[in-house]
Amino acid sequence: MLPDTELRIHGITPFDSYAHPLVEFRCAREMICNAVQAEREGYDAFIVGHFQDAGLYEARAAVDIPVIALGEATMLHACQMGQRIGIVTINPRFIPWFHHQIGKYGLRERITGVDAMAFEPGQILEAYGDDAKAEEVRQLFEAQAAPLITDGTDVLIPGGGIPMLLFAQFHNHIVGDAPVLNGIPIAVKMAELAVSLKRQTGQSVSRVGDYVKAPEHVIEEFLSHPKGL
């Protein structure tokens, strides 16, 4: 990070412990509320540290500070590192969600394969601080990545902030000759860049189309009316 950058991390409760779209929508609501709160507290940018980017477009339509998302930032940066990109996620149930993301970001011709290991999000947490389990996860990742490499993939993305954080301990992580991209520092750097450019140019997201700003009363309605049984 730049010397004058201060990064504060806030989680969600309960955390994403099961790979399913319904969990993603629950996470999305809390994330959007956190983005609004961050802007009101004076933060310059907001980073979505969840690769699935649930609620990203809605958050950008609710705040004026830059909103950078781990999945989108990683995929876009990967396009500068190679032509054919592959994703290995932690659970097969994430694969359809990733294909929706890839289409939404206009990257179907660049992200040529999505494969999966077989973990729930919470299970990989057990490998943190345990070198043997971390190495086991790496070997499982590389086994799933091998067919993608054979098919011509030249950049690999671990599909999740949890495996990215785990793999950060493996400096210059490569499978075959393909780099394994850690998107966490990429998202932080993109947030720094977005803040700098906004200060310089006065511009952020377009308010035409997907990111039309919601009226303040609509934002307040969203914040104050969660529904339950």
C-alpha positions in Angstrom: 0.0 0.0 0.0 1.0 3.6 -0.4 2.4 5.2 2.8 -0.7 7.4 3.3 -3.2 4.6 2.7 -5.2 3.4 5.7 -7.0 0.1 5.2 -9.8 -1.0 7.6 -11.3 -4.4 7.4 -14.9 -5.2 8.3 -16.5 -8.6 8.1 -20.1 -9.8 7.9 -22.1 -11.9 10.3 -22.6 -14.7 9.9 -19.8 -15.3 7.4 -20.2 -17.0 4.1 -19.9 -20.7 5.2 -21.8 -22.4 2.4 -21.4 -22.0 -1.3 -24.8 -21.1 -2.6 -26.4 -18.1 -4.4 -28.9 -17.6 -1.5 -25.9 -16.9 0.8 -24.4 -14.6 -1.8 -27.6 -12.4 -1.7 -27.5 -12.3 2.1 -23.9 -11.2 1.9 -24.8 -8.7 -0.8 -27.3 -6.8 1.4 -24.9 -6.5 4.3 -22.1 -5.4 1.9 -24.2 -2.7 0.3 -25.2 -1.4 3.8 -21.5 -1.4 4.8 -20.6 0.6 1.6 -23.2 3.3 2.5 -21.9 3.4 6.0 -18.3 3.7 4.9 -19.1 6.7 2.7 -21.0 8.4 5.5 -18.0 7.9 7.8 -15.8 9.6 5.4 -13.9 6.8 3.7 -12.5 7.5 0.2 -13.2 4.1 -1.3 -14.8 0.8 -0.5 -13.4 -2.6 -1.5 -15.6 -5.7 -1.8 -13.3 -8.4 -0.5 -15.5 -11.3 -1.8 -14.6 -12.7 -5.2 -18.3 -13.4 -6.1 -18.9 -9.6 -6.1 -22.5 -10.0 -5.0 -24.2 -6.6 -4.8 -21.4 -4.8 -6.6 -23.5 -2.9 -9.1 -26.1 -2.0 -6.5 -23.4 -0.7 -4.1 -22.0 1.5 -6.9 -25.5 2.9 -7.5 -25.8 3.8 -3.8 -22.6 5.6 -3.1 -20.3 8.2 -4.8 -17.0 6.8 -3.5 -15.2 4.3 -5.7 -16.3 0.7 -5.1 -13.7 -1.8 -6.1 -14.5 -5.6 -6.2 -12.1 -8.4 -5.7 -13.5 -10.6 -8.6 -13.9 -7.9 -11.2 -10.5 -6.3 -10.3 -8.7 -9.6 -10.5 -10.3 -10.7 -13.8 -9.6 -7.3 -15.5 -6.0 -7.3 -14.3 -5.5 -10.9 -15.5 -6.4 -9.6 -19.0 -3.1 -7.6 -18.9 -1.1 -10.6 -18.0 -2.3 -13.2 -20.6 -4.9 -13.9 -23.3 -6.5 -17.1 -21.9 -7.5 -17.0 -18.2 -8.7 -19.9 -16.1 -10.4 -19.9 -12.7 -10.3 -22.6 -10.1 -12.9 -22.1 -7.4 -13.3 -23.9 -4.1 -16.7 -25.5 -4.7 -18.5 -26.6 -7.9 -21.7 -24.7 -6.7 -19.8 -21.5 -7.4 -19.2 -22.3 -11.1 -22.6 -21.1 -12.5 -22.2 -17.8 -10.4 -18.8 -17.3 -11.9 -20.1 -17.7 -15.4 -22.7 -15.0 -14.7 -19.9 -12.7 -13.5 -17.7 -13.5 -16.5 -20.6 -12.6 -18.9 -21.5 -9.5 -17.0 -17.9 -8.2 -17.2 -17.7 -9.0 -21.0 -14.9 -11.6 -20.6 -16.3 -14.8 -22.1 -13.6 -14.8 -24.8 -10.8 -14.2 -22.3 -11.8 -16.5 -19.4 -11.8 -19.8 -21.1 -12.3 -22.2 -18.3 -13.7 -22.5 -14.8 -13.1 -25.6 -12.6 -13.4 -26.3 -8.9 -12.0 -28.1 -5.9 -14.5 -29.5 -3.3 -14.4 -27.3 -0.2 -16.9 -25.2 1.7 -15.7 -21.7 2.4 -15.2 -22.4 6.1 -13.2 -25.5 5.5 -10.2 -23.7 3.9 -9.9 -21.6 7.0 -8.6 -24.7 8.8 -5.5 -24.5 6.6 -4.6 -21.0 7.9 -1.6 -21.4 10.2 -1.2 -25.1 9.2 1.6 -25.6 6.7 0.7 -29.2 5.9 -3.0 -28.3 5.2 -2.0 -25.3 3.2 0.2 -27.4 1.0 -2.6 -29.9 0.6 -5.0 -27.2 -0.6 -2.3 -25.9 -3.0 -1.8 -29.4 -4.5 -5.6 -29.8 -4.9 -5.7 -26.4 -6.6 -2.9 -27.3 -9.0 -4.4 -30.7 -9.8 -7.6 -28.9 -10.9 -5.6 -26.3 -12.8 -3.6 -28.8 -14.8 -6.3 -29.5 -17.4 -6.8 -25.8 -17.9 -3.1 -25.4 -18.5 -3.2 -28.3 -21.0 -6.1 -26.5 -22.8 -3.9 -23.3 -23.2 -4.7 -21.2 -20.1 -1.9 -18.8 -19.4 -3.1 -17.1 -16.3 -4.8 -18.8 -13.3 -7.1 -17.2 -10.7 -8.0 -18.8 -7.4 -11.7 -18.1 -7.3 -12.1 -16.7 -3.8 -10.6 -14.3 -1.3 -10.2 -17.2 1.1 -7.8 -19.3 -1.1 -6.1 -16.0 -2.3 -5.3 -15.2 1.3 -4.0 -18.7 1.9 -1.9 -18.7 -1.3 -0.3 -15.3 -0.4 2.4 -17.3 1.4 3.5 -18.9 -1.8 5.6 -16.2 -3.5 5.6 -16.2 -7.3 3.1 -19.1 -7.3 3.2 -20.7 -10.7 1.5 -23.8 -12.2 3.4 -25.0 -15.3 4.5 -21.6 -16.6 1.2 -19.9 -15.7 1.1 -17.4 -12.9 -1.5 -17.8 -10.1 -2.9 -14.4 -9.5 -3.5 -13.1 -6.0 -6.2 -10.5 -6.4 -6.1 -9.0 -2.9 -3.2 -6.6 -3.5 -4.7 -5.9 -7.0 -8.0 -4.7 -5.5 -6.1 -2.5 -2.9 -4.0 -0.9 -5.6 -7.0 -0.4 -7.9 -8.8 1.3 -5.0 -5.8 3.6 -4.5 -5.7 4.4 -8.2 -9.5 5.1 -8.3 -9.2 7.5 -5.4 -6.2 9.3 -7.0 -8.0 9.6 -10.4 -11.2 10.8 -8.9 -9.3 13.6 -7.1 -7.5 14.5 -10.3 -10.4 14.3 -12.8 -13.5 14.6 -10.6 -14.9 11.5 -12.3 -15.9 8.1 -11.0 -18.6 5.7 -12.4 -21.1 6.6 -15.1 -24.5 7.6 -13.8 -26.1 6.3 -17.0 -27.3 2.7 -17.1 -26.3 0.2 -14.4 -25.0 2.8 -12.0 -27.8 5.4 -12.0 -27.7 6.8 -8.4 -30.6 5.8 -6.2 -32.5 8.7 -4.6 -31.6 9.2 -1.0 -35.1 8.2 0.2 -34.7 4.9 -1.7 -31.3 4.3 0.0 -32.9 5.0 3.4 -35.7 2.6 2.6 -33.3 -0.1 1.7 -31.3 0.4 4.9 -34.3 0.5 7.3 -36.5 -2.3 5.9 -34.9 -5.7 6.1 -37.6 -8.4 6.1 -37.6 -11.6 7.9 -40.2 -14.3 8.8 
